[in-house]
């Protein structure tokens, strides 16, 4: 009997030990799982060019996926697209955020496109013309545009947001605005012409809101507000245009030859006031502003927000200095009554600029992009004001 009790006691002890070991093992496994769960995915650093590729590939993937689903499921007039099927098919392309907030609208537009000729996907975006890009950890923000076309569609500004999940970039949000004024820069206008395979483009001047270029043996105008392109532009004197083209070529040659030698700011700038004794010649000052365009800092390869903002501010300062010089020339050459009227308008313009910049900066929906967009607004408005003063008050 005692022997039996001893055996039972030994068995009980062994079972307790085994249970304890199992719990210890389970605890260790839990800790291991916790450690694995806590390991964060490594987010890759994305360059500006890589950002363009991510954007274009995503839009293309959306269009191709819908085309594939339409054929496979025979969607059409009597059989609209099924949002459940779409969500499952796009699980590696869009985030849950996009699925909840944008997918139903996208499917609705897709179904409507079976009846009418409307665009479903922003396949006409031109990131090679305008592309503002920012990465903040696992999030990407991109701004680009769809230029106006010759069938009457107006320009659109598009904003895209991506999020990095499960080792891939997913479309998280998109939005667009129909723009009355896209504020196209000269360089953007030139790049727009390149998308039409117009080669050997030379900038002539800005005239009545149009950037005038020569390319493919013709004069072209790109509207800075609408992005519309006019071919065989005939609003200017051919002899004068050809002269400007030759001057532009000479200027570029000199700049190329001087690249190896540092040049001071004073030497680079054209002093408008020194020539004020020659009168307020619109042609002369427009030519000088065209040269100033070539002195802007190139921001194409910048991806860090602070670098982009610093670059925009440098270009802003370039035009702000020139605006002050133009204002001084007008003050010294205009009749007192006319100058006072112009001065009042200039004060109103300053208030408008400050108001617009402040509105962008204080918009809670802009996030860190407000730094870029507010600086860019100040730069664009100041640059445009230089041309406005010259075109309005000089002859």
FENWO-V639909 format. One record per residue. N is the residue number from 0. OMEGA is omega in degrees with one decimal (none if undefined). Layout:
# FENWO-V639909
n:N omega:OMEGA
n:N omega:OMEGA
This chain:
# FENWO-V639909
n:0 omega:178.7
n:1 omega:-179.4
n:2 omega:179.8
n:3 omega:178.8
n:4 omega:179.3
n:5 omega:-179.9
n:6 omega:178.5
n:7 omega:179.2
n:8 omega:179.2
n:9 omega:179.0
n:10 omega:-179.9
n:11 omega:179.5
n:12 omega:180.0
n:13 omega:-179.7
n:14 omega:178.0
n:15 omega:179.5
n:16 omega:-179.5
n:17 omega:177.7
n:18 omega:178.9
n:19 omega:179.1
n:20 omega:179.4
n:21 omega:179.6
n:22 omega:178.9
n:23 omega:178.9
n:24 omega:178.2
n:25 omega:179.6
n:26 omega:179.0
n:27 omega:179.6
n:28 omega:178.6
n:29 omega:179.7
n:30 omega:179.5
n:31 omega:178.8
n:32 omega:178.7
n:33 omega:179.5
n:34 omega:-179.7
n:35 omega:-179.3
n:36 omega:-176.3
n:37 omega:-179.6
n:38 omega:-177.3
n:39 omega:177.6
n:40 omega:-179.9
n:41 omega:-177.2
n:42 omega:-178.6
n:43 omega:173.7
n:44 omega:-175.1
n:45 omega:175.3
n:46 omega:-179.7
n:47 omega:179.3
n:48 omega:176.6
n:49 omega:176.8
n:50 omega:176.5
n:51 omega:-179.2
n:52 omega:179.0
n:53 omega:-178.7
n:54 omega:-176.0
n:55 omega:179.3
n:56 omega:179.4
n:57 omega:179.0
n:58 omega:178.5
n:59 omega:179.1
n:60 omega:177.5
n:61 omega:-178.0
n:62 omega:-178.9
n:63 omega:-179.8
n:64 omega:178.3
n:65 omega:178.5
n:66 omega:178.8
n:67 omega:-179.0
n:68 omega:-180.0
n:69 omega:-179.5
n:70 omega:-176.3
n:71 omega:-175.4
n:72 omega:176.5
n:73 omega:176.7
n:74 omega:179.5
n:75 omega:-176.2
n:76 omega:-176.7
n:77 omega:-178.3
n:78 omega:-177.5
n:79 omega:179.5
n:80 omega:180.0
n:81 omega:-175.7
n:82 omega:177.5
n:83 omega:177.7
n:84 omega:-179.4
n:85 omega:-178.9
n:86 omega:179.8
n:87 omega:-177.9
n:88 omega:-174.6
n:89 omega:-175.1
n:90 omega:178.6
n:91 omega:-178.7
n:92 omega:-177.5
n:93 omega:178.0
n:94 omega:176.1
n:95 omega:177.7
n:96 omega:179.2
n:97 omega:-179.6
n:98 omega:-177.6
n:99 omega:-169.8
n:100 omega:-173.8
n:101 omega:-171.1
n:102 omega:-178.9
n:103 omega:177.4
n:104 omega:179.8
n:105 omega:179.0
n:106 omega:179.1
n:107 omega:178.0
n:108 omega:178.5
n:109 omega:179.2
n:110 omega:179.4
n:111 omega:-178.9
n:112 omega:175.5
n:113 omega:-176.5
n:114 omega:-176.4
n:115 omega:-179.2
n:116 omega:178.1
n:117 omega:-179.4
n:118 omega:-179.6
n:119 omega:-175.0
n:120 omega:-179.6
n:121 omega:-176.6
n:122 omega:-177.3
n:123 omega:178.0
n:124 omega:-179.7
n:125 omega:178.4
n:126 omega:176.5
n:127 omega:176.2
n:128 omega:176.3
n:129 omega:178.5
n:130 omega:175.0
n:131 omega:-168.3
n:132 omega:178.0
n:133 omega:173.9
n:134 omega:175.2
n:135 omega:-176.1
n:136 omega:-175.3
n:137 omega:-178.4
n:138 omega:175.6
n:139 omega:174.3
n:140 omega:-177.5
n:141 omega:175.2
n:142 omega:176.9
n:143 omega:-178.9
n:144 omega:168.7
n:145 omega:-177.8
n:146 omega:173.5
n:147 omega:178.3
n:148 omega:-173.4
n:149 omega:176.7
n:150 omega:171.9
n:151 omega:178.5
n:152 omega:-179.8
n:153 omega:-179.6
n:154 omega:179.9
n:155 omega:172.2
n:156 omega:-177.8
n:157 omega:175.1
n:158 omega:-179.3
n:159 omega:176.0
n:160 omega:176.9
n:161 omega:176.6
n:162 omega:-177.8
n:163 omega:179.9
n:164 omega:177.4
n:165 omega:174.7
n:166 omega:175.2
n:167 omega:178.6
n:168 omega:-178.1
n:169 omega:175.6
n:170 omega:-172.7
n:171 omega:-177.6
n:172 omega:170.6
n:173 omega:178.4
n:174 omega:179.5
n:175 omega:177.4
n:176 omega:170.3
n:177 omega:-170.8
n:178 omega:170.7
n:179 omega:179.7
n:180 omega:-179.7
n:181 omega:176.9
n:182 omega:-180.0
n:183 omega:175.4
n:184 omega:179.1
n:185 omega:-178.8
n:186 omega:176.7
n:187 omega:178.0
n:188 omega:178.4
n:189 omega:178.7
n:190 omega:177.0
n:191 omega:177.6
n:192 omega:178.8
n:193 omega:179.3
n:194 omega:175.8
n:195 omega:178.8
n:196 omega:173.8
n:197 omega:-171.7
n:198 omega:176.9
n:199 omega:-176.1
n:200 omega:176.6
n:201 omega:179.7
n:202 omega:179.6
n:203 omega:-178.6
n:204 omega:171.2
n:205 omega:-174.0
n:206 omega:177.7
n:207 omega:177.7
n:208 omega:179.5
n:209 omega:168.3
n:210 omega:-178.2
n:211 omega:180.0
n:212 omega:166.1
n:213 omega:179.5
n:214 omega:-177.1
n:215 omega:176.5
n:216 omega:174.9
n:217 omega:175.6
n:218 omega:-177.4
n:219 omega:177.4
n:220 omega:175.4
n:221 omega:-178.1
n:222 omega:-175.6
n:223 omega:-179.0
n:224 omega:-173.4
n:225 omega:-175.6
n:226 omega:178.1
n:227 omega:-179.9
n:228 omega:176.3
n:229 omega:-179.7
n:230 omega:179.7
n:231 omega:-177.7
n:232 omega:-171.3
n:233 omega:-175.6
n:234 omega:-173.6
n:235 omega:177.1
n:236 omega:-178.1
n:237 omega:-179.3
n:238 omega:-180.0
n:239 omega:179.5
n:240 omega:-178.9
n:241 omega:177.7
n:242 omega:179.9
n:243 omega:178.3
n:244 omega:179.6
n:245 omega:178.3
n:246 omega:179.1
n:247 omega:179.4
n:248 omega:178.3
n:249 omega:178.9
n:250 omega:-179.2
n:251 omega:179.2
n:252 omega:178.7
n:253 omega:179.9
n:254 omega:179.9
n:255 omega:-179.0
n:256 omega:-176.5
n:257 omega:-175.8
n:258 omega:-175.9
n:259 omega:-177.3
n:260 omega:178.8
n:261 omega:179.8
n:262 omega:-179.0
n:263 omega:-178.6
n:264 omega:-177.4
n:265 omega:-179.2
n:266 omega:-177.8
n:267 omega:-173.8
n:268 omega:175.6
n:269 omega:-177.1
n:270 omega:-177.9
n:271 omega:-174.0
n:272 omega:-177.4
n:273 omega:-178.4
n:274 omega:-175.7
n:275 omega:-179.3
n:276 omega:178.6
n:277 omega:-179.1
n:278 omega:-177.8
n:279 omega:-178.4
n:280 omega:-179.3
n:281 omega:-178.1
n:282 omega:-178.7
n:283 omega:-176.6
n:284 omega:174.9
n:285 omega:176.1
n:286 omega:-178.5
n:287 omega:175.8
n:288 omega:176.8
n:289 omega:176.7
n:290 omega:179.2
n:291 omega:177.6
n:292 omega:-177.0
n:293 omega:-178.2
n:294 omega:179.2
n:295 omega:176.6
n:296 omega:178.9
n:297 omega:-177.4
n:298 omega:-171.2
n:299 omega:-171.4
n:300 omega:179.8
n:301 omega:-179.3
n:302 omega:-179.2
n:303 omega:-174.7
n:304 omega:-177.7
n:305 omega:178.6
n:306 omega:179.5
n:307 omega:-179.6
n:308 omega:178.4
n:309 omega:179.3
n:310 omega:177.9
n:311 omega:-179.5
n:312 omega:176.2
n:313 omega:178.6
n:314 omega:176.5
n:315 omega:-178.3
n:316 omega:178.1
n:317 omega:-177.8
n:318 omega:177.6
n:319 omega:176.1
n:320 omega:-179.1
n:321 omega:178.2
n:322 omega:178.3
n:323 omega:178.7
n:324 omega:179.1
n:325 omega:179.0
n:326 omega:179.2
n:327 omega:178.2
n:328 omega:178.6
n:329 omega:-179.9
n:330 omega:-176.7
n:331 omega:-173.4
n:332 omega:-177.8
n:333 omega:171.2
n:334 omega:-173.0
n:335 omega:-177.6
n:336 omega:-179.8
n:337 omega:-179.7
n:338 omega:-179.9
n:339 omega:177.4
n:340 omega:177.7
n:341 omega:179.8
n:342 omega:179.3
n:343 omega:178.1
n:344 omega:179.6
n:345 omega:177.6
n:346 omega:177.5
n:347 omega:179.0
n:348 omega:179.3
n:349 omega:178.2
n:350 omega:179.5
n:351 omega:179.8
n:352 omega:-179.9
n:353 omega:180.0
n:354 omega:-179.0
n:355 omega:179.8
n:356 omega:179.8
n:357 omega:-179.6
n:358 omega:178.8
n:359 omega:-176.4
n:360 omega:-176.1
n:361 omega:178.0
n:362 omega:-176.9
n:363 omega:-178.8
n:364 omega:-175.3
n:365 omega:-179.5
n:366 omega:-179.7
n:367 omega:177.7
n:368 omega:-179.3
n:369 omega:179.9
n:370 omega:-180.0
n:371 omega:-173.6
n:372 omega:179.3
n:373 omega:177.1
n:374 omega:-179.1
n:375 omega:178.8
n:376 omega:178.6
n:377 omega:179.1
n:378 omega:-176.5
n:379 omega:-177.7
n:380 omega:-179.4
n:381 omega:177.9
n:382 omega:179.6
n:383 omega:-178.9
n:384 omega:176.2
n:385 omega:179.7
n:386 omega:-179.5
n:387 omega:-179.3
n:388 omega:-179.6
n:389 omega:-177.3
n:390 omega:-175.5
n:391 omega:-169.4
n:392 omega:177.0
n:393 omega:-176.3
n:394 omega:none
